[in-house]
Amino acid sequence: MKAAQHTAYNKKAIALTLTDSDIPEISPNQVLVKVSAAGVNPLDNMISRGDVKMIVPYEMPQTAGNELVGQVEEVGSAVQGFVRGDRVFARLPLDAIGAFAEYVAVDSAALAHVPAYLTDVEAAAVPLTGLTIMQALDLMEAKAGQTLFISGGTGGVGGMAIPLAKAKGLRVITNGNGSHEERVLALGADQFIDYQTEDYSQVLSEVDLVLDTLGGEETEKQMTILKKGGHLVSLRAMPNGAFAKRMKLPKWKQILFGLAGRSFDQMAKKYGVRYDFIFVESNGAQLQEVADILESLKLKPSIDSVYPFEEVNAALDKVANGRSSGKTVLTMKGE
């Protein structure tokens, strides 16, 4: 089968190698999935650069790719809930990535059924983003009636976060370029702030929860709008000791991440709020919840570019360097 692999970490030149590999054999708890499409993410480039090897130290060569959609070809003897022919998608387990291949053996606990209204390309845009949002809301212990601010909510993350947060009963505020206001409000946002005319930190206060999609100086700025005891979860800032402990990393890594993220912990303490960093994990039950919410809303993920599998490196370059208005997807077949 065709596969695209990392052969070495490289900070400067991100390029996968196309190889021929054996179709994997499955264990009793696994399902063999024939891949039809795979999402391409900044995380894929981060792995190539070695940016996440402190979290997950992959051995090379390593088949790349973190999320996929495809058809069940074979089912392990201990698997329940899936049969041959089912259309499924997944964020693959951190220690068993490999979506950029024709076939993948996937732990059934990572899988969910694809909503029928989504094409394979559209479905490939869901797992990583959808699970990120659900796990962030869980980490925040978000409750119906609370107010959530999503920074920069006009992109792919916001397009998924807004409807999922609304489905959980939250009041949602976001900001971005005013040209996106109508679309964002149609997704369910209760309030939109045009960053070109208003500074959210001057407009908002006493917010319960913040989903930080920006990082950098914006992380502290977002802490200023939280009420005392509020909670910020970042997708872009710095992992800390609490993150390392939650991920069950070795003690020495917990110490290192504790030192690396100390400034953010101190910043949060100064404002009387909580700070957490999130790195999305596989979870089929949560992904099925996402799928059911999307099915009820008939929400279509935004797709920017679709590349054939053989052009995987062009797709990775697009994600790394191109301006995108949605997801970049690899396809194993025409769609």
C-alpha positions in Angstrom: 0.0 0.0 0.0 1.0 3.6 -0.5 2.1 5.6 2.6 3.8 8.9 3.3 6.4 8.8 6.0 8.6 11.0 8.2 12.2 9.7 7.9 13.9 12.2 10.1 13.1 15.3 12.1 14.0 18.5 10.2 13.4 22.0 11.4 13.8 23.6 8.0 12.7 21.3 5.2 9.4 19.5 5.8 9.1 16.7 3.3 7.6 13.2 3.6 8.8 10.2 1.7 6.3 8.2 -0.4 6.8 4.5 0.2 5.2 1.1 -0.4 4.3 -0.7 2.8 2.5 -3.9 3.8 -1.2 -3.6 4.7 -1.2 -3.7 8.5 -2.6 -6.7 10.4 -5.2 -5.9 13.1 -5.3 -6.9 16.7 -8.6 -8.1 18.3 -9.4 -4.5 19.4 -8.6 -2.9 16.1 -10.4 -2.2 12.8 -8.8 -2.1 9.4 -9.8 1.1 7.6 -9.4 1.8 3.9 -8.6 5.5 3.9 -10.5 7.7 1.5 -9.4 11.1 2.8 -7.2 12.6 5.5 -7.1 16.0 7.1 -3.8 18.0 6.9 -3.0 20.0 9.9 -0.3 22.3 11.4 0.3 19.4 13.8 1.6 17.3 11.0 4.3 19.9 10.2 5.1 20.3 14.0 5.7 16.5 14.1 8.0 16.7 11.1 10.0 19.5 12.8 10.3 17.6 16.0 8.3 20.2 17.9 6.2 17.7 19.8 8.8 14.9 20.4 8.9 15.8 24.1 5.2 14.9 24.2 5.3 11.9 21.8 8.8 10.7 20.8 8.0 9.0 17.4 10.5 6.5 16.1 11.5 7.0 12.5 10.4 6.1 9.9 6.8 7.0 10.9 3.8 7.2 8.7 2.4 10.7 9.0 -1.2 12.0 9.4 -3.5 12.4 12.4 -7.1 12.3 11.2 -8.8 10.2 8.6 -12.1 9.1 7.1 -12.6 5.8 5.4 -14.4 2.5 5.1 -14.2 -0.5 7.5 -12.5 -3.4 5.7 -11.9 -5.8 8.6 -13.1 -6.0 12.2 -11.1 -7.4 15.1 -12.6 -10.3 17.1 -13.2 -8.1 20.2 -14.7 -5.1 18.4 -18.3 -4.2 18.9 -20.3 -1.4 17.2 -18.6 -1.5 13.8 -19.0 -3.9 10.8 -17.4 -4.2 7.4 -18.6 -1.4 5.1 -19.2 1.2 7.8 -18.0 4.7 7.0 -15.9 5.9 9.9 -13.6 8.7 11.0 -11.1 9.2 13.7 -8.4 11.3 15.3 -5.8 8.6 15.6 -4.2 7.7 19.0 -1.1 9.8 19.7 1.1 6.8 19.7 -0.4 5.2 16.6 -0.7 8.0 14.0 -0.5 7.1 10.3 -3.5 8.6 8.4 -1.4 9.3 5.3 -1.7 5.8 4.0 -4.1 3.6 2.0 -4.9 1.4 5.0 -4.7 2.0 8.7 -5.2 -0.3 11.7 -7.2 1.8 14.2 -8.2 1.0 17.8 -12.0 0.8 17.7 -12.2 3.2 20.8 -10.9 6.0 18.5 -13.6 5.5 15.8 -17.0 7.1 15.2 -19.6 6.8 12.5 -19.5 9.6 9.9 -22.7 11.6 9.5 -24.4 10.6 6.3 -24.8 14.1 4.9 -21.0 14.7 4.9 -18.8 13.8 2.0 -15.5 12.0 2.8 -13.5 15.2 2.2 -15.8 17.2 4.5 -15.7 14.5 7.1 -11.9 14.5 7.1 -12.1 18.1 8.4 -13.9 17.2 11.6 -12.1 14.9 14.0 -9.1 16.9 15.2 -11.0 20.2 15.4 -14.2 18.7 16.8 -12.3 16.8 19.5 -10.2 19.8 20.4 -13.3 21.8 21.2 -15.0 19.0 23.1 -11.9 18.3 25.2 -11.3 22.0 25.9 -14.9 22.4 27.1 -14.5 19.3 29.3 -11.3 20.7 30.7 -13.1 24.0 31.4 -15.9 22.1 33.1 -18.2 24.4 30.9 -21.8 24.6 32.1 -24.9 25.8 30.3 -25.4 29.5 30.8 -21.8 30.4 31.1 -20.1 32.9 28.7 -17.3 31.7 26.4 -15.0 34.0 24.5 -13.3 32.3 21.4 -10.4 34.4 20.2 -10.2 34.7 16.4 -13.3 32.7 15.9 -13.7 33.3 12.1 -11.4 30.4 11.1 -11.8 26.6 11.0 -11.6 26.2 14.8 -14.2 28.9 15.4 -16.4 27.4 12.8 -16.6 24.2 14.8 -16.3 25.7 18.3 -19.2 28.1 18.0 -21.9 25.5 17.2 -20.6 22.9 19.5 -20.4 25.4 22.4 -24.0 26.6 21.6 -25.1 23.0 21.6 -23.7 22.8 25.2 -25.8 25.8 26.2 -23.0 28.4 26.4 -23.3 32.0 25.5 -20.6 32.6 22.8 -18.6 35.7 22.0 -15.9 35.9 19.3 -13.9 38.4 17.4 -12.3 38.7 13.9 -12.5 40.5 10.6 -15.9 42.2 10.2 -16.3 40.7 6.8 -17.0 37.4 8.5 -19.6 38.7 11.0 -22.7 37.5 9.2 -21.4 34.0 8.8 -20.2 33.7 12.4 -23.5 35.0 13.8 -25.3 32.4 11.5 -23.2 29.7 13.2 -24.8 30.7 16.5 -22.4 33.3 18.1 -24.3 35.7 20.4 -21.9 38.6 20.0 -19.2 39.4 17.3 -16.5 42.0 17.9 -14.8 43.5 14.8 -11.1 43.7 15.8 -10.6 46.5 13.3 -12.9 48.8 15.1 -13.0 47.4 18.7 -10.6 45.9 21.2 -12.2 43.0 22.9 -10.2 43.7 26.1 -11.9 47.1 26.3 -15.4 45.7 25.6 -15.5 42.5 27.6 -15.2 41.7 31.3 -16.4 39.1 33.8 -16.2 36.3 31.1 -16.4 32.8 32.5 -14.3 30.9 30.0 -11.8 31.6 27.2 -10.7 29.4 24.3 -7.4 30.9 23.2 -6.6 30.1 19.6 -4.0 32.8 19.1 -1.3 32.5 21.8 1.5 35.0 22.0 0.7 38.3 23.8 -3.0 37.6 23.2 -3.0 34.9 25.9 -2.4 37.4 28.8 -4.7 39.9 27.1 -7.5 37.3 27.2 -6.9 36.6 30.9 -7.8 40.2 31.6 -11.4 39.7 30.5 -12.0 36.7 32.7 -13.8 36.9 36.0 -12.0 35.8 39.2 -11.8 32.0 39.1 -12.4 32.0 35.3 -10.6 29.5 33.1 -8.5 29.9 29.9 -7.6 26.9 27.8 -5.0 27.6 25.1 -4.4 25.7 21.9 -1.3 27.9 21.0 0.5 29.0 24.1 2.8 26.9 26.3 2.4 23.4 27.9 2.8 23.5 31.7 3.2 21.1 34.5 -0.5 20.4 34.8 -0.6 19.5 31.1 2.3 17.1 31.5 0.6 15.5 34.5 -2.7 15.1 32.7 -0.9 13.5 29.8 0.8 11.1 32.2 4.2 12.0 31.0 7.3 10.8 33.0 8.2 12.8 36.1 11.2 14.4 34.5 9.1 15.7 31.7 6.5 17.0 34.2 9.3 19.0 35.8 10.6 20.4 32.5 7.1 21.4 31.3 6.5 22.9 34.7 9.5 25.1 34.2 8.6 25.9 30.6 5.0 26.9 31.4 5.7 28.6 34.7 5.3 32.1 33.3 1.8 31.3 32.2 0.9 29.8 35.6 2.2 32.9 37.3 0.3 35.1 34.8 -2.9 33.3 35.6 -2.2 33.6 39.4 -1.8 37.3 38.9 -5.3 37.6 37.4 -6.9 35.1 39.7 -7.8 32.7 36.9 -6.9 29.2 35.8 -4.6 28.4 32.8 -4.4 25.1 30.9 -2.9 24.0 27.6 -4.5 21.2 25.5 -3.2 18.7 23.0 -6.0 16.8 21.5 -6.3 13.0 22.1 -8.3 10.3 20.4 -11.8 9.6 21.8 -14.4 7.8 19.7 -17.2 8.4 22.1 -16.6 12.2 22.1 -16.2 12.2 18.3 -19.6 10.4 18.1 -21.1 13.2 20.2 -19.6 15.7 17.8 -21.0 13.7 14.8 -24.5 13.6 16.4 -24.5 17.4 17.0 -23.3 18.0 13.4 -26.0 15.7 12.1 -28.7 17.6 13.9 -27.3 21.0 12.6 -26.3 19.7 9.1 -23.2 21.9 9.5 -20.7 21.7 6.7 -17.0 22.2 7.6 -15.1 24.8 5.5 -12.7 23.2 3.0 -10.0 25.3 1.5 -7.9 22.9 -0.7 -8.0 19.3 -1.7 -4.9 17.5 -2.9 -4.4 14.0 -4.3 -2.3 11.8 -2.0 0.7 12.0 -4.2 0.9 15.7 -3.6 1.1 15.4 0.2 4.1 17.6 0.5 2.4 20.4 -1.4 -0.5 20.1 1.0 1.8 20.3 4.0 3.4 23.4 2.5 0.0 25.0 1.9 -0.8 24.5 5.6 2.6 25.8 6.7 2.8 28.8 4.4 -0.5 29.5 2.6 -3.4 31.7 3.8 -6.4 29.4 4.3 -10.1 29.9 4.6 -10.7 26.3 5.7 -9.3 22.8 5.9 -6.7 21.3 3.6 -7.5 17.6 2.8 -5.7 14.8 1.1 -7.9 12.4 -0.9 -7.2 8.9 -2.0 -9.8 9.1 -4.7 -11.6 11.7 -6.7 -14.5 13.5 -4.9 
